[in-house]
Amino acid sequence: MKTNDVILQTVTKFVLFVIILFSIHLFFAGHYYPGGGFIGGLMTSGAIVLLLLAFDIKTVKMILPFDYIKVVAVGLLIAIGTGAGALFFNMPFLTHAYTYAYLPLLGKTSLHTAVLFDTGVFLVVIGVTMTIIQTIGESE
Amino acid sequence: MSLLHLAVLSPLLLAILIPFLHKYFKNIHTGWFLLPLPAVLFAYFLQFISTTSHGGTVMETVAWISSLGINFTLKVDGLGLLFALLITGIGALVVLYSIYYLNPDKEKLNTFYVYLLLFMGAMLGVVLSDNLIVLYTFWELTSFSSFLLIGYWNHRERSRYGAQKSMLITVFGGLSMLGGILMLYIITGTFSISETIQMSNEVVNHPLFTATLILFLLGAFTKSAQFPFHIWLPDAMEAPTPVSAYLHSATMVKAGIYLVARMTPVFAHSGTWVWLVAGVGVLTLFWGSFSAVKQTDLKAILAFSTVSQLGMIMSLLGAGAAALHYGTIEDGYYIVAVTAAVFHLINHATFKGSLFMVTGIIDHETGTRDIRKLGGLMNFMPITFTLAIIGTFSMAGIPPFNGFLSKEMFFTGMLRVAEMDFFNMDTWGILFPIIAWSASVFTFLYSMMYVFKTFTGKYQPEKLEKKPHEAPIGMLISPVILASLVIIFGIFPNVLSHNIISPAMGSILPSLLENGEGFDVHISHWHGPTAELFMTIGVIAFGLLLYKFMPKWAGIYSKLPSRMSFNRFYDRGLELLELTSKNITKSYMTGFIRTYLVYIFSFFILALASTLIFKNAFQLDLSDVAPIRFFEVVLVLIMAVSAITILFAKSRLTSIILLGAVGYTVALFFVLFRAPDLALTQLVIETVSVALFLLAFYHLPQIRRNEERIRFRATNALISIAVGAIVTMIALSAHSNKTFGSISEYYVENTYKKAGGENMVNVILVDFRGFDTMFEIAVLGIAALGIFAMIKLRLTRGRELDENK
């Protein structure tokens, strides 16, 4: 069966970046405004799912050649590693630290180890969603 | 994080690097990267001798879960140091040996060395941690790494069998020990071993005492392969020989002995402890040496010999514990048993380590370990032969080797057990020296079999796979070092007594010492014509007689009923277990998700409804309810209509879209109630799950109208209505029944102050309840792996996996 996806595909090419930018915004805003690693990761996966709907698995795999299981592993390592990092400073596991810095262009910026932890969450969420969707999708 | 912590964790850290080193330095044997670590650690731990030999200890703490009393506390005292030195010292030698033993072209070296490092780190953790929970964690890690190493050649069925057996038995013991640890915590309120020892009086008088003691001993006995749990050790010999030398003779199997020694100050005031430890030990000693004689595989002989020697050390610890009965060092008539235990622990590591390496050499150079095929190797392998002589003669207790000294002290200890006048020892105590003596006869016998059947007698080249020749020099270094230690300790035993043995005894029997005092240990070769000397002479004489007339009496081994053996019991038990659990699982696992949902929801209804009824929990208080707004009514209506329409939908596609509509409406609810984080999450989740649903759509069977029966639907309707009603009731009660203030105030106050964030939801997720999030993503990851594995590794019908390839 041949379907005509021109509109969907054209829109996707544009909207994809908006969604991904938005998800990155959500991710970084997380500590102060609605958002965070979990939502950000889900939003990014949503973008990839849109890509999957518009194109097919093979094309998407060419565009984004990630092994999503490894993404899960890296995410978990980052999250647990951040937690374990506290041990080296003689603090209980998963103690976070934060400070404020004045960076050029950005002005007053808060730096959190929580962001590192959230990066782990972000990656795990993307990895898990995409692993599940890809494996189920491929098995057809 | 102190240097000591780093030392204990360093093997685990190196283990992370090994796969990369293996990948990028293909030409270098991976073992070379490993070798410096145990050697450096050995040197590092040697420094502590100056502290411990004066009775001092070093303690370092890293806070872990302080609120539960679980801290990563490491303590170096005499006993811990002795084991740490054994682990790193023998570890270095074994790694060196393995470099020549394992062929880098044929074996997967990266996994092997990762497992070995894993074990080394875990074992150091076991012997140095002062916190029982940390000790337990490392304890199980040694079981796992042992499992992986036994199953290293996982294409062999026997390897997998042995790995599983050791795992099941040692983890069973480990879990019992965990029970013991928790009971001990109930009694003392602390997980710290040092603090527990100080409270030993309260422990002894507590009603849970006997149960705790038995649970601890189960852990120790399974790990140290004591009768009747010894059956796993011979099967563990499927591991590569360096592993057998390291884990299953020198270190891991001694973890049980370590535990008994460590817990002696806590438990040993009771007769139960003395009887159990000494009794099981001496029984194991006899059974092990008796069974060793009938073996034909060199490694099997050594395996049973290890079982028996472990029993011997165990029985000495049990007998020595009686010394605590008196409470002062002057009356310490029984202390000699503890000295013997510690001394023999060292000796056993040296001679058994070298013997295992000799076995590895024979296997490597001839292609077999069967003593029926071997013989006359003396001329081909003179150095190996010498090493074997030193090792076996020491094991048999022949002077001037170190085994002779500890064997004599062992006899002394056992003779003194017979003289005990407490714990009812005066009636049955006489059995101890008798069993010990006869076990020693068999020990002598199998030692002689080991060396003479292999190296003397008729050379049978036609039965060997390879033409035997002397081993390469690299394989000989480690056993030569160990064999020289056998001789050095045999001739100058007192190099150990002050620095190593005495501080270790100080840790086992601390209550006998005043502050700053130490045990005065002096080991001498000649005590005059004592009972022990005649016992040794008797052992040699009887041993030689039995060896000479072996064919005449060996028939008794075939008369032993094989149906009654513990191995058979284990195998049958496992079969039955598998069969029963399979049948039980089959009886309720139908393979239909709708059945499982019925189970889940029925349980849900039962549990919650009964709580609501019996606890009289349902309350309705609508006094402070906000007014219901127009939008809310609309949303509820949309939700209800779409949910009910699902039931009447003809195609699955419609139901999926309707379900999505329900989800999106919930998201709108979150918006109305000002929960933007939840709303966002719900929206995206709904989108992704609808997409997922559509994907899975292809795999689902078509809905067939005629399949659905009325009765079936009535049950479902009942269940679904009940679930809805109960959830509503709980929600109403939760609102009406506020018995304590909400925790949200705490977060409102502290989100900015303590975590420097302004979005409370996210701060809770990553900071306040970061642990939950961490485990959640771990669960997510596991779920993804599970789905991946189920779909990718699906076996097509009729095809079976052949694991033996």
Boltz contact constraints between the chains, C-beta under 6 A:
constraints:
  - contact:
      token1: [A, 30]
      token2: [B, 762]
      max_distance: 6.0
  - contact:
      token1: [A, 31]
      token2: [B, 757]
      max_distance: 6.0
  - contact:
      token1: [A, 31]
      token2: [B, 759]
      max_distance: 6.0
  - contact:
      token1: [A, 31]
      token2: [B, 762]
      max_distance: 6.0
  - contact:
      token1: [A, 32]
      token2: [B, 758]
      max_distance: 6.0
  - contact:
      token1: [A, 32]
      token2: [B, 759]
      max_distance: 6.0
  - contact:
      token1: [A, 33]
      token2: [B, 759]
      max_distance: 6.0
  - contact:
      token1: [A, 34]
      token2: [B, 676]
      max_distance: 6.0
  - contact:
      token1: [A, 34]
      token2: [B, 677]
      max_distance: 6.0
  - contact:
      token1: [A, 34]
      token2: [B, 680]
      max_distance: 6.0
  - contact:
      token1: [A, 36]
      token2: [B, 762]
      max_distance: 6.0
  - contact:
      token1: [A, 39]
      token2: [B, 680]
      max_distance: 6.0
  - contact:
      token1: [A, 39]
      token2: [B, 681]
      max_distance: 6.0
  - contact:
      token1: [A, 42]
      token2: [B, 684]
      max_distance: 6.0
  - contact:
      token1: [A, 43]
      token2: [B, 684]
      max_distance: 6.0
  - contact:
      token1: [A, 45]
      token2: [B, 688]
      max_distance: 6.0
  - contact:
      token1: [A, 46]
      token2: [B, 684]
      max_distance: 6.0
  - contact:
      token1: [A, 46]
      token2: [B, 687]
      max_distance: 6.0
  - contact:
      token1: [A, 46]
      token2: [B, 688]
      max_distance: 6.0
  - contact:
      token1: [A, 49]
      token2: [B, 688]
      max_distance: 6.0
  - contact:
      token1: [A, 49]
      token2: [B, 691]
      max_distance: 6.0
  - contact:
      token1: [A, 72]
      token2: [B, 781]
      max_distance: 6.0
  - contact:
      token1: [A, 72]
      token2: [B, 784]
      max_distance: 6.0
  - contact:
      token1: [A, 76]
      token2: [B, 781]
      max_distance: 6.0
  - contact:
      token1: [A, 79]
      token2: [B, 774]
      max_distance: 6.0
  - contact:
      token1: [A, 88]
      token2: [B, 1]
      max_distance: 6.0
  - contact:
      token1: [A, 92]
      token2: [B, 63]
      max_distance: 6.0
  - contact:
      token1: [A, 94]
      token2: [B, 770]
      max_distance: 6.0
  - contact:
      token1: [A, 96]
      token2: [B, 767]
      max_distance: 6.0
  - contact:
      token1: [A, 98]
      token2: [B, 756]
      max_distance: 6.0
  - contact:
      token1: [A, 114]
      token2: [B, 766]
      max_distance: 6.0
  - contact:
      token1: [A, 114]
      token2: [B, 767]
      max_distance: 6.0
  - contact:
      token1: [A, 117]
      token2: [B, 766]
      max_distance: 6.0
  - contact:
      token1: [A, 118]
      token2: [B, 766]
      max_distance: 6.0
  - contact:
      token1: [A, 121]
      token2: [B, 777]
      max_distance: 6.0
  - contact:
      token1: [A, 124]
      token2: [B, 777]
      max_distance: 6.0
  - contact:
      token1: [A, 124]
      token2: [B, 780]
      max_distance: 6.0
  - contact:
      token1: [A, 124]
      token2: [B, 781]
      max_distance: 6.0
  - contact:
      token1: [A, 128]
      token2: [B, 780]
      max_distance: 6.0
  - contact:
      token1: [A, 128]
      token2: [B, 784]
      max_distance: 6.0
  - contact:
      token1: [A, 129]
      token2: [B, 688]
      max_distance: 6.0
  - contact:
      token1: [A, 131]
      token2: [B, 784]
      max_distance: 6.0
  - contact:
      token1: [A, 131]
      token2: [B, 788]
      max_distance: 6.0
  - contact:
      token1: [A, 132]
      token2: [B, 784]
      max_distance: 6.0
  - contact:
      token1: [A, 132]
      token2: [B, 787]
      max_distance: 6.0
  - contact:
      token1: [A, 133]
      token2: [B, 692]
      max_distance: 6.0
  - contact:
      token1: [A, 135]
      token2: [B, 787]
      max_distance: 6.0
  - contact:
      token1: [A, 135]
      token2: [B, 788]
      max_distance: 6.0
  - contact:
      token1: [A, 135]
      token2: [B, 791]
      max_distance: 6.0
  - contact:
      token1: [A, 136]
      token2: [B, 695]
      max_distance: 6.0
  - contact:
      token1: [A, 136]
      token2: [B, 696]
      max_distance: 6.0
  - contact:
      token1: [A, 137]
      token2: [B, 695]
      max_distance: 6.0
  - contact:
      token1: [A, 139]
      token2: [B, 791]
      max_distance: 6.0
  - contact:
      token1: [A, 140]
      token2: [B, 698]
      max_distance: 6.0
